[in-house]
């Protein structure tokens, strides 16, 4: 085996010293970066967190779906139980919260129906308060039930809201017109007459408005029915004749 020459030994030793120094510098630099909160290291942690987050959320959603289904059934049973609870109130947070925030349309509708039942038991003031808070609900099933309730429990204090809703081109606009027909007020009843005269509204709505004129006290409404009864439009004529006949029967009573 050949001995290494002194020059070669010196070169090898120098190389080892250089390599060791570079490694030490790199290690110390990395340690300083960790102590200082190296952005690269932090971004890796953030990326890892973001990668895990969707998995955790998906897992939560998958376990939450059946619970939500059970909760809807449980909520429905609880709402039905409130209907006959002597201590329940129509303005309970449990009812108002379900009408506004629950994800199920059936639960929202049932919450309104229970609240209406309790409000009828409590008196006109509570009925008015309930309808004020629901005829502009963000949920159509609640809005519709509220507007239908305005025909069985007419509320003069809601006339401005009803007139505005009747003038809008929405699915519930005719329900507002129908509610107006049950108010003993010239503005409300004139709004019904305007729909009965209009050729711009759907024909089915126009004919229903003609029929609703039997609920009004307007002399102009009676004159319009007589005009239709002599007209050439067979559908409107028959509808007007039926309305006039119903009005005559009301006067005889």
C-alpha positions as CSV (number, residue, x, y, z in Angstrom):
1,X,0.0,0.0,0.0
2,X,1.4,3.3,-1.0
3,X,1.9,6.0,1.5
4,X,0.3,9.4,0.9
5,X,2.6,12.2,0.2
6,X,2.6,15.1,2.8
7,X,1.2,17.5,0.1
8,X,-1.7,15.2,-0.6
9,X,-2.4,14.9,3.1
10,X,-2.5,18.7,3.5
11,X,-4.8,19.1,0.6
12,X,-7.2,16.4,2.0
13,X,-7.2,18.1,5.4
14,X,-7.9,21.4,3.9
15,X,-10.9,20.0,1.9
16,X,-12.3,18.4,5.1
17,X,-12.0,21.7,7.0
18,X,-13.8,23.5,4.1
19,X,-16.6,21.0,3.9
20,X,-17.1,21.0,7.7
21,X,-17.2,24.8,7.8
22,X,-19.8,25.0,5.0
23,X,-22.0,22.4,6.8
24,X,-21.7,24.3,10.1
25,X,-22.6,27.6,8.5
26,X,-25.6,26.0,6.8
27,X,-26.8,24.4,10.0
28,X,-26.4,27.6,12.0
29,X,-28.1,29.6,9.3
30,X,-31.1,27.2,9.3
31,X,-31.3,27.4,13.0
32,X,-31.3,31.2,12.9
33,X,-34.0,31.1,10.3
34,X,-36.2,28.8,12.5
35,X,-35.7,31.1,15.5
36,X,-36.6,34.1,13.4
37,X,-39.7,32.5,12.0
38,X,-38.6,31.7,8.5
39,X,-41.4,32.7,6.1
40,X,-40.7,29.6,4.0
41,X,-41.2,27.3,7.0
42,X,-44.4,29.2,8.0
43,X,-45.8,29.0,4.5
44,X,-45.2,25.2,4.5
45,X,-47.1,25.0,7.8
46,X,-49.9,27.1,6.3
47,X,-50.1,25.0,3.2
48,X,-50.3,21.9,5.3
49,X,-53.1,23.4,7.3
50,X,-55.0,24.4,4.2
51,X,-54.5,20.9,2.7
52,X,-56.0,19.3,5.9
53,X,-58.8,21.8,6.3
54,X,-61.0,20.7,3.4
55,X,-60.6,17.1,4.6
56,X,-61.7,18.1,8.1
57,X,-64.6,20.1,6.7
58,X,-65.7,17.3,4.4
59,X,-65.6,14.9,7.2
60,X,-67.7,17.2,9.3
61,X,-70.2,17.6,6.5
62,X,-70.5,13.9,6.0
63,X,-71.2,13.3,9.7
64,X,-73.5,16.3,9.9
65,X,-75.9,15.5,7.1
66,X,-77.7,12.6,9.0
67,X,-77.8,14.7,12.2
68,X,-79.4,17.6,10.3
69,X,-82.0,15.1,9.0
70,X,-82.7,13.9,12.5
71,X,-82.7,17.5,13.8
72,X,-85.4,18.5,11.2
73,X,-87.6,15.7,12.4
74,X,-86.9,16.6,16.1
75,X,-87.6,20.3,15.4
76,X,-90.9,19.4,13.7
77,X,-92.0,17.4,16.7
78,X,-90.9,20.2,19.1
79,X,-92.9,22.8,17.1
80,X,-96.0,20.6,17.0
81,X,-95.7,20.2,20.8
82,X,-95.6,24.0,21.2
83,X,-99.0,24.2,19.4
84,X,-100.9,22.9,22.5
85,X,-98.4,24.1,25.1
86,X,-100.3,26.6,27.4
87,X,-97.1,28.4,28.2
88,X,-95.9,28.8,24.6
89,X,-95.9,32.2,23.0
90,X,-96.2,33.2,19.3
91,X,-93.1,35.5,19.6
92,X,-90.8,32.8,21.1
93,X,-87.3,32.8,19.8
94,X,-87.6,29.1,19.0
95,X,-90.4,29.9,16.5
96,X,-89.0,33.1,15.0
97,X,-85.5,31.5,14.7
98,X,-87.0,28.5,12.9
99,X,-88.9,30.7,10.5
100,X,-85.8,32.7,9.6
101,X,-82.8,30.4,9.9
102,X,-83.8,26.7,9.5
103,X,-82.7,25.1,6.3
104,X,-85.9,23.1,5.8
105,X,-88.9,24.9,4.1
106,X,-91.3,22.5,5.8
107,X,-89.9,23.4,9.2
108,X,-90.1,27.1,8.4
109,X,-93.7,26.8,7.2
110,X,-94.6,24.7,10.3
111,X,-93.0,27.3,12.6
112,X,-95.2,30.0,11.0
113,X,-98.3,27.9,11.3
114,X,-97.7,27.2,15.0
115,X,-96.9,30.9,15.7
116,X,-100.1,31.9,13.9
117,X,-102.1,29.4,16.0
118,X,-100.6,30.8,19.2
119,X,-101.1,34.4,18.0
120,X,-104.8,33.8,17.3
121,X,-105.1,32.5,20.9
122,X,-103.3,35.6,22.2
123,X,-105.2,38.2,20.3
124,X,-105.2,40.8,17.5
125,X,-102.0,42.6,18.6
126,X,-99.9,39.4,18.4
127,X,-101.4,38.5,15.0
128,X,-100.5,41.9,13.7
129,X,-96.9,41.6,15.1
130,X,-96.5,38.2,13.6
131,X,-97.7,39.4,10.1
132,X,-95.6,42.5,10.3
133,X,-92.5,40.4,10.7
134,X,-93.4,37.7,8.1
135,X,-95.1,39.3,5.0
136,X,-91.6,40.3,3.9
137,X,-89.8,37.2,5.0
138,X,-86.8,36.1,2.8
139,X,-88.5,32.7,2.5
140,X,-91.4,32.4,0.0
141,X,-93.3,29.8,1.9
142,X,-93.4,32.0,5.0
143,X,-94.4,35.1,2.9
144,X,-97.2,33.2,1.2
145,X,-98.7,31.9,4.5
146,X,-98.5,35.3,6.0
147,X,-100.3,36.9,3.1
148,X,-103.0,34.2,3.1
149,X,-103.5,34.9,6.8
150,X,-104.2,38.5,5.9
151,X,-107.4,37.3,4.3
152,X,-108.7,35.5,7.4
153,X,-107.3,38.1,9.8
154,X,-107.4,41.4,7.9
155,X,-105.0,44.0,9.3
156,X,-105.6,47.6,8.3
157,X,-102.2,48.6,9.7
158,X,-100.6,46.5,6.9
159,X,-102.2,48.4,4.0
160,X,-99.1,50.2,2.9
161,X,-97.1,47.0,2.9
162,X,-99.8,45.2,1.0
163,X,-100.2,48.0,-1.6
164,X,-96.4,47.9,-2.2
165,X,-96.3,44.1,-2.5
166,X,-99.4,44.1,-4.9
167,X,-97.6,46.6,-7.2
168,X,-94.5,44.4,-7.5
169,X,-94.0,41.8,-10.2
170,X,-93.6,38.8,-7.9
171,X,-95.2,35.5,-7.4
172,X,-96.8,36.7,-4.2
173,X,-98.2,39.9,-5.6
174,X,-101.7,38.5,-6.3
175,X,-101.8,37.2,-2.7
176,X,-101.3,40.8,-1.6
177,X,-104.2,41.9,-4.0
178,X,-106.3,39.2,-2.5
179,X,-105.5,40.4,1.1
180,X,-106.4,44.0,0.0
181,X,-109.9,42.9,-1.1
182,X,-110.6,42.0,2.6
183,X,-109.8,45.5,3.8
184,X,-112.7,48.0,4.2
185,X,-110.7,50.8,2.5
186,X,-111.1,52.6,-0.8
187,X,-107.4,52.5,-1.7
188,X,-107.2,48.8,-1.0
189,X,-110.3,48.0,-3.0
190,X,-109.4,50.3,-5.9
191,X,-106.1,48.3,-6.2
192,X,-108.3,45.1,-6.6
193,X,-110.4,46.9,-9.3
194,X,-107.2,48.0,-11.1
195,X,-106.1,44.4,-11.4
196,X,-109.5,43.3,-12.6
197,X,-109.4,45.9,-15.3
198,X,-105.8,45.3,-16.3
199,X,-105.0,43.4,-19.5
200,X,-101.3,43.2,-18.5
201,X,-101.7,40.8,-15.7
202,X,-102.1,37.0,-16.3
203,X,-105.6,36.2,-17.4
204,X,-106.2,33.8,-14.5
205,X,-105.3,36.6,-12.0
206,X,-107.5,39.1,-13.7
207,X,-110.5,36.7,-13.5
208,X,-109.8,36.1,-9.8
209,X,-109.7,39.8,-9.3
210,X,-113.0,40.2,-11.0
211,X,-114.4,37.6,-8.6
212,X,-112.8,39.4,-5.6
213,X,-114.9,42.5,-6.5
214,X,-117.7,40.8,-4.6
215,X,-115.7,41.6,-1.5
216,X,-115.6,45.3,-2.2
217,X,-118.0,48.2,-1.6
218,X,-117.0,50.2,-4.7
219,X,-119.7,51.6,-7.0
220,X,-117.1,51.6,-9.7
221,X,-116.5,47.9,-9.1
222,X,-120.2,47.2,-9.6
223,X,-120.4,49.3,-12.8
224,X,-117.4,47.4,-14.2
225,X,-119.0,44.1,-13.4
226,X,-122.1,45.2,-15.3
227,X,-119.9,46.3,-18.2
228,X,-118.2,42.9,-18.3
229,X,-121.6,41.1,-18.1
230,X,-122.6,42.8,-21.3
231,X,-119.3,42.2,-23.1
232,X,-118.1,39.8,-25.8
233,X,-115.5,38.1,-23.7
234,X,-117.3,34.9,-22.6
235,X,-115.0,34.0,-19.7
236,X,-115.0,37.5,-18.2
237,X,-118.7,37.8,-18.8
238,X,-119.5,34.6,-17.0
239,X,-117.2,35.6,-14.2
240,X,-118.8,39.0,-13.9
241,X,-122.4,37.5,-13.9
242,X,-121.4,35.1,-11.1
243,X,-119.9,38.0,-9.1
244,X,-123.1,40.1,-9.6
245,X,-125.3,37.2,-8.5
246,X,-123.1,36.7,-5.4
247,X,-123.4,40.4,-4.5
248,X,-127.2,40.3,-4.9
249,X,-127.4,37.3,-2.5
250,X,-125.2,39.2,0.0
251,X,-127.5,42.3,-0.1
252,X,-130.6,40.1,0.5
253,X,-129.2,38.7,3.7
